[in-house]
Amino acid sequence: MPINMPERIEGSRIYLNKPEPTFALAREMLSVVEQSRDHILPWLDWASVDNTYRSEDCFVFLQGIHTRWKSGDCFEYLIHDKETHHLVGGFSVMLRDKRHFGVVELAYWLGKQYAEQGLMSEAVRAVEPILWALGV
């Protein structure tokens, strides 16, 4: 049974959305990553300190999101501040075991300046009821 996630999920201070691939968004994503490398690198090797991750890489990632959504294996969102619409991080719901429906992994990253404000907890709380309703 495939999972069907909404393209936009609202929290009180943030929203998660399935992004459209644009160069402007790729540049914004790279900027958040560059400002947060030391914060996210221990968990996400693509944010390498050798600065090889470029805006072109972000754009390719954004383009691939639609393919991964269609497969039903991975639903990737970018997280934005509701007031400013600034990008604050990323969030993924990944189907991990097709034989046992309902097993998912949540993955996320948050820009350093947005850490310790409860934004990721809010993102998880916004996604949870959707997953429960889907039988996860």
C-alpha positions as YAML, in Angstrom:
chain: A
units: angstrom
residues:
- id: 1
  name: MET
  ca: [0.00, 0.00, 0.00]
- id: 2
  name: PRO
  ca: [1.66, 3.26, -1.08]
- id: 3
  name: ILE
  ca: [1.89, 6.28, 1.16]
- id: 4
  name: ASN
  ca: [0.35, 9.45, -0.23]
- id: 5
  name: MET
  ca: [1.61, 12.56, 1.55]
- id: 6
  name: PRO
  ca: [0.25, 16.10, 1.13]
- id: 7
  name: GLU
  ca: [2.46, 18.57, -0.71]
- id: 8
  name: ARG
  ca: [2.13, 21.17, 2.07]
- id: 9
  name: ILE
  ca: [1.92, 20.65, 5.81]
- id: 10
  name: GLU
  ca: [1.22, 23.52, 8.20]
- id: 11
  name: GLY
  ca: [2.59, 24.09, 11.67]
- id: 12
  name: SER
  ca: [1.93, 27.14, 13.81]
- id: 13
  name: ARG
  ca: [5.24, 28.87, 12.98]
- id: 14
  name: ILE
  ca: [6.45, 26.87, 9.99]
- id: 15
  name: TYR
  ca: [5.23, 25.08, 6.92]
- id: 16
  name: LEU
  ca: [6.70, 22.13, 5.06]
- id: 17
  name: ASN
  ca: [6.27, 22.07, 1.31]
- id: 18
  name: LYS
  ca: [7.27, 19.94, -1.64]
- id: 19
  name: PRO
  ca: [9.57, 22.42, -3.37]
- id: 20
  name: GLU
  ca: [9.66, 23.35, -7.00]
- id: 21
  name: PRO
  ca: [13.18, 23.21, -8.41]
- id: 22
  name: THR
  ca: [14.39, 26.74, -9.07]
- id: 23
  name: PHE
  ca: [17.89, 28.18, -9.09]
- id: 24
  name: ALA
  ca: [16.79, 30.84, -6.59]
- id: 25
  name: LEU
  ca: [15.67, 28.17, -4.14]
- id: 26
  name: ALA
  ca: [18.88, 26.18, -4.77]
- id: 27
  name: ARG
  ca: [20.94, 29.26, -3.92]
- id: 28
  name: GLU
  ca: [18.89, 29.89, -0.77]
- id: 29
  name: MET
  ca: [19.31, 26.27, 0.28]
- id: 30
  name: LEU
  ca: [23.06, 26.43, -0.27]
- id: 31
  name: SER
  ca: [23.27, 29.63, 1.76]
- id: 32
  name: VAL
  ca: [21.55, 27.99, 4.75]
- id: 33
  name: VAL
  ca: [23.80, 24.94, 4.42]
- id: 34
  name: GLU
  ca: [26.97, 27.06, 4.16]
- id: 35
  name: GLN
  ca: [26.04, 29.03, 7.28]
- id: 36
  name: SER
  ca: [25.35, 25.78, 9.13]
- id: 37
  name: ARG
  ca: [28.05, 23.36, 7.97]
- id: 38
  name: ASP
  ca: [29.56, 22.82, 11.41]
- id: 39
  name: HIS
  ca: [26.08, 22.30, 12.84]
- id: 40
  name: ILE
  ca: [24.79, 19.74, 10.31]
- id: 41
  name: LEU
  ca: [27.98, 18.03, 9.13]
- id: 42
  name: PRO
  ca: [28.16, 15.45, 11.95]
- id: 43
  name: TRP
  ca: [24.92, 13.95, 10.63]
- id: 44
  name: LEU
  ca: [24.86, 14.83, 6.95]
- id: 45
  name: ASP
  ca: [27.97, 14.06, 4.94]
- id: 46
  name: TRP
  ca: [26.69, 15.93, 1.88]
- id: 47
  name: ALA
  ca: [27.37, 19.17, 3.77]
- id: 48
  name: SER
  ca: [31.09, 18.47, 3.48]
- id: 49
  name: VAL
  ca: [33.56, 20.92, 4.91]
- id: 50
  name: ASP
  ca: [35.60, 20.85, 1.73]
- id: 51
  name: ASN
  ca: [32.88, 23.06, 0.23]
- id: 52
  name: THR
  ca: [32.20, 20.79, -2.73]
- id: 53
  name: TYR
  ca: [28.42, 21.09, -2.29]
- id: 54
  name: ARG
  ca: [27.36, 23.80, -4.75]
- id: 55
  name: SER
  ca: [24.12, 25.49, -5.77]
- id: 56
  name: GLU
  ca: [24.10, 23.21, -8.82]
- id: 57
  name: ASP
  ca: [24.05, 20.23, -6.46]
- id: 58
  name: CYS
  ca: [21.13, 21.77, -4.58]
- id: 59
  name: PHE
  ca: [19.30, 22.27, -7.87]
- id: 60
  name: VAL
  ca: [19.85, 18.64, -8.90]
- id: 61
  name: PHE
  ca: [18.58, 17.55, -5.46]
- id: 62
  name: LEU
  ca: [15.46, 19.71, -5.89]
- id: 63
  name: GLN
  ca: [14.84, 18.26, -9.35]
- id: 64
  name: GLY
  ca: [15.08, 14.72, -7.97]
- id: 65
  name: ILE
  ca: [12.45, 15.35, -5.32]
- id: 66
  name: HIS
  ca: [9.63, 14.92, -7.85]
- id: 67
  name: THR
  ca: [11.03, 11.59, -9.04]
- id: 68
  name: ARG
  ca: [11.33, 10.33, -5.48]
- id: 69
  name: TRP
  ca: [7.77, 11.44, -4.69]
- id: 70
  name: LYS
  ca: [6.45, 9.54, -7.72]
- id: 71
  name: SER
  ca: [8.21, 6.37, -6.56]
- id: 72
  name: GLY
  ca: [6.40, 6.61, -3.23]
- id: 73
  name: ASP
  ca: [9.64, 5.84, -1.40]
- id: 74
  name: CYS
  ca: [10.59, 9.30, -0.22]
- id: 75
  name: PHE
  ca: [8.68, 12.50, 0.40]
- id: 76
  name: GLU
  ca: [11.03, 15.45, 0.81]
- id: 77
  name: TYR
  ca: [10.00, 18.85, 2.05]
- id: 78
  name: LEU
  ca: [11.70, 22.12, 2.71]
- id: 79
  name: ILE
  ca: [10.75, 23.86, 5.91]
- id: 80
  name: HIS
  ca: [9.97, 27.58, 5.81]
- id: 81
  name: ASP
  ca: [9.21, 30.18, 8.43]
- id: 82
  name: LYS
  ca: [5.53, 31.11, 8.07]
- id: 83
  name: GLU
  ca: [6.10, 34.80, 8.72]
- id: 84
  name: THR
  ca: [9.19, 35.47, 6.60]
- id: 85
  name: HIS
  ca: [8.99, 32.48, 4.21]
- id: 86
  name: HIS
  ca: [12.74, 32.00, 4.74]
- id: 87
  name: LEU
  ca: [14.07, 28.50, 4.32]
- id: 88
  name: VAL
  ca: [14.98, 27.03, 7.71]
- id: 89
  name: GLY
  ca: [15.70, 23.38, 6.87]
- id: 90
  name: GLY
  ca: [14.63, 20.15, 5.25]
- id: 91
  name: PHE
  ca: [12.47, 17.19, 6.23]
- id: 92
  name: SER
  ca: [11.99, 13.76, 4.64]
- id: 93
  name: VAL
  ca: [9.59, 10.89, 5.17]
- id: 94
  name: MET
  ca: [11.20, 7.75, 3.76]
- id: 95
  name: LEU
  ca: [9.45, 4.42, 3.35]
- id: 96
  name: ARG
  ca: [12.00, 1.92, 4.66]
- id: 97
  name: ASP
  ca: [10.40, -1.50, 4.26]
- id: 98
  name: LYS
  ca: [7.91, -2.12, 1.46]
- id: 99
  name: ARG
  ca: [7.20, -5.60, 2.83]
- id: 100
  name: HIS
  ca: [6.03, -4.14, 6.12]
- id: 101
  name: PHE
  ca: [3.92, -1.12, 5.33]
- id: 102
  name: GLY
  ca: [4.05, 1.53, 7.96]
- id: 103
  name: VAL
  ca: [7.78, 1.54, 8.60]
- id: 104
  name: VAL
  ca: [9.16, 4.98, 7.84]
- id: 105
  name: GLU
  ca: [12.23, 6.94, 8.72]
- id: 106
  name: LEU
  ca: [12.12, 10.67, 9.34]
- id: 107
  name: ALA
  ca: [15.22, 12.61, 8.35]
- id: 108
  name: TYR
  ca: [15.78, 16.29, 8.78]
- id: 109
  name: TRP
  ca: [18.24, 19.12, 8.95]
- id: 110
  name: LEU
  ca: [17.88, 22.59, 10.33]
- id: 111
  name: GLY
  ca: [19.92, 25.72, 9.76]
- id: 112
  name: LYS
  ca: [22.05, 26.58, 12.76]
- id: 113
  name: GLN
  ca: [20.37, 29.93, 13.37]
- id: 114
  name: TYR
  ca: [17.01, 28.15, 13.66]
- id: 115
  name: ALA
  ca: [18.14, 25.46, 16.09]
- id: 116
  name: GLU
  ca: [16.92, 25.21, 19.68]
- id: 117
  name: GLN
  ca: [13.67, 27.04, 18.95]
- id: 118
  name: GLY
  ca: [11.44, 23.96, 18.81]
- id: 119
  name: LEU
  ca: [10.92, 24.25, 15.05]
- id: 120
  name: MET
  ca: [11.89, 20.66, 14.28]
- id: 121
  name: SER
  ca: [9.67, 19.38, 17.09]
- id: 122
  name: GLU
  ca: [6.87, 21.41, 15.54]
- id: 123
  name: ALA
  ca: [7.58, 19.87, 12.12]
- id: 124
  name: VAL
  ca: [7.43, 16.35, 13.54]
- id: 125
  name: ARG
  ca: [4.18, 17.16, 15.40]
- id: 126
  name: ALA
  ca: [2.67, 18.47, 12.15]
- id: 127
  name: VAL
  ca: [3.63, 15.31, 10.22]
- id: 128
  name: GLU
  ca: [2.68, 12.75, 12.89]
- id: 129
  name: PRO
  ca: [-1.14, 12.90, 12.54]
- id: 130
  name: ILE
  ca: [-0.83, 12.48, 8.78]
- id: 131
  name: LEU
  ca: [1.36, 9.41, 9.22]
- id: 132
  name: TRP
  ca: [-0.94, 7.93, 11.90]
- id: 133
  name: ALA
  ca: [-3.93, 8.39, 9.56]
- id: 134
  name: LEU
  ca: [-2.01, 6.51, 6.85]
- id: 135
  name: GLY
  ca: [-1.39, 3.61, 9.21]
- id: 136
  name: VAL
  ca: [2.26, 4.32, 9.96]
...
